[in-house]
């Protein structure tokens, strides 16, 4: 029996959404069925520039994506200050939620999002691709080589982003 693809709606046209859009397009078990933005012109431009199917619906607002019966899950690349509102609304409308990172402004907001997802019976995921990237498995295998490194108990990591002014 063939697996039914997950039909995604995208809330917002942020730059990061272009990458996730490509990832969804490359996935054999998902499709983008709707894009919503504050203006339908921006959503149309996003769909066109990212090669979305002509069947993908274009909306000049986020609510319409949540109300679309052809959307199973939403990807939310909106600013973090808007995540709580839109993630809870999506969950209440029985849409699975994929939030861009960071998922919330604080633990209390994340708890409210998770409670909404759980009580509505939908899945929650943040858009941290690192754990799903093939490099992660390769790094784990490399670092697990006891003859090379011994038995690792912890691996302190620092993230540094050097920006040119």
CORGI-V116188 format. One line per field, one symbol per residue. phi: phi as a letter, one per 20 degrees, with the letter a starting at -180 (. if undefined). burial: # if it has 24 or more other C-alpha atoms within 12 Angstrom, else .. Layout:
BEGIN
phi: ???
burial: ???
END
This chain:
BEGIN
phi: .fffffeeddeocfgfffffgfffffffcbbddbccbfcffffffgfffdmfggffedceregfffeffedebcddefggfdfggfffffffemdfcddfeffbfaffffgffffffffemdecbeeefgfdfgfffffffffefffednefdbcfcddcdedee
burial: .....#########..##.##..##....########..#..##.##..#.#...#############.##########..#######################.....#.###.##....######......................................
END
